[in-house]
Amino acid sequence: MNEDLTSPLGIGIKEEENGSTERLSTSWRVALTLVVVAGFTVLILLSASAYRDAPPIPRRVMRPSSETVFSDQDILQGQQV
């Protein structure tokens, strides 16, 4: 009674004679795990690079008349979204 069934997602499910079903082979699981790990590794590396290469934040910006226009705290508060 080896029947090939199709799931709603179109993924083939093979039903064995003993009634058990096998959804994914081991090689698919290993490949999926490698892709997920590689994807998160790239994501973490890009995030670290963006953080490291961020532009400097000036302590304060002043007009020629020595009046403070805004400070580093104003910039940091503006980034809180």
C-alpha positions as CSV (number, residue, x, y, z in Angstrom):
1,M,0.0,0.0,0.0
2,N,2.7,2.5,-0.9
3,E,0.6,5.6,-1.7
4,D,1.9,8.9,-2.7
5,L,-0.2,11.7,-1.1
6,T,0.0,15.4,-1.7
7,S,-0.2,17.9,1.1
8,P,-2.1,21.2,0.8
9,L,1.3,22.9,0.1
10,G,2.0,20.5,-2.7
11,I,4.8,18.7,-0.9
12,G,4.7,15.0,-1.6
13,I,4.1,12.7,1.4
14,K,4.8,9.0,1.0
15,E,2.7,6.7,3.2
16,E,4.5,3.4,4.0
17,E,2.8,0.1,4.5
18,N,3.0,0.4,8.3
19,G,1.0,3.6,8.2
20,S,3.9,6.0,9.0
21,T,4.5,9.0,6.8
22,E,7.8,10.6,6.0
23,R,7.7,14.3,5.3
24,L,11.3,15.3,4.7
25,S,14.5,13.3,4.1
26,T,17.5,13.8,6.2
27,S,19.4,15.5,3.4
28,W,16.7,18.1,3.1
29,R,16.8,18.8,6.8
30,V,20.6,19.1,6.8
31,A,20.4,21.4,3.7
32,L,17.7,23.5,5.4
33,T,19.7,23.8,8.6
34,L,22.8,24.9,6.7
35,V,20.9,27.5,4.8
36,V,19.3,28.9,8.0
37,V,22.7,29.0,9.8
38,A,24.4,30.6,6.8
39,G,21.6,33.2,6.5
40,F,21.8,34.2,10.2
41,T,25.6,34.3,10.0
42,V,25.5,36.8,7.1
43,L,22.8,38.8,8.9
44,I,24.8,39.0,12.1
45,L,28.0,40.0,10.2
46,L,26.2,42.7,8.2
47,S,24.6,44.1,11.4
48,A,28.0,44.2,13.1
49,S,29.6,45.9,10.1
50,A,26.8,48.5,10.0
51,Y,27.2,49.2,13.7
52,R,31.0,49.5,13.5
53,D,30.9,51.7,10.4
54,A,28.3,54.1,11.7
55,P,29.2,57.8,11.4
56,P,30.4,59.6,14.5
57,I,27.9,61.7,16.5
58,P,29.2,65.1,17.3
59,R,29.1,66.2,21.0
60,R,27.4,69.4,20.0
61,V,26.7,71.6,16.9
62,M,27.3,75.3,17.4
63,R,26.6,78.5,15.5
64,P,29.4,81.0,14.9
65,S,28.0,83.0,17.7
66,S,28.8,80.0,20.1
67,E,25.1,79.2,20.5
68,T,24.4,75.5,20.7
69,V,22.1,74.3,17.9
70,F,21.7,70.7,19.1
71,S,23.7,68.2,21.1
72,D,24.6,64.5,20.9
73,Q,21.7,63.8,23.3
74,D,19.3,65.5,20.9
75,I,20.5,63.2,18.1
76,L,20.3,60.0,20.2
77,Q,16.7,61.0,21.4
78,G,15.7,61.5,17.8
79,Q,16.9,58.0,16.9
80,Q,14.6,56.4,19.4
81,V,11.8,55.3,17.1
